[in-house]
Amino acid sequence: LSAHLVFTTCPAASATVRNGSGANALCFAALPPVLGSAWSATVDASGHPGASATAIYAHVLPDSGTFLPAGELLLNLSSPRIFVSVRPGSGLVVHNGTIPSSAALAGVTASLQGLVLGGGLELCNGVDVVLGY
């Protein structure tokens, strides 16, 4: 009697800051998204006069090089949108939720970008994430 087991490693959750050409303020931060766990990200609107809310957009694909009056767009808006989170606030605004505990999500990647709303739109840096353990 013999048995052979094959183990595959589960991808590690990660969050990597990306800022394209460096034109945007580094005002967005996100924790690595661990499957089955609480997740949070912050948008710092304290340096933006008139800020009243912040948002996080998540799309499947990253992009850069598209410049708008608000800053450099770091998401490929033609790729599928994964989620949007909007929260009121004018200082350090926390966005949070729970990552589902599904092995099917292990290794899924997404590109996120923070925005400051109110007093004019401002695009923050991006964060590229990998869902994992």
Secondary structure, DSSP 4 states (H G I P E B T S, - for coil): --------PPPPPEEEEE-TTS-SB--EEE---BTTSEEEEEEE-TTSTT--EEEEEEESSEEEEEEETTEEEEE-TTSPEEEEEEEE-SSEEEEEEE----GGGTT-EEEEEEEEESSS-EEEEEEEEE-B-
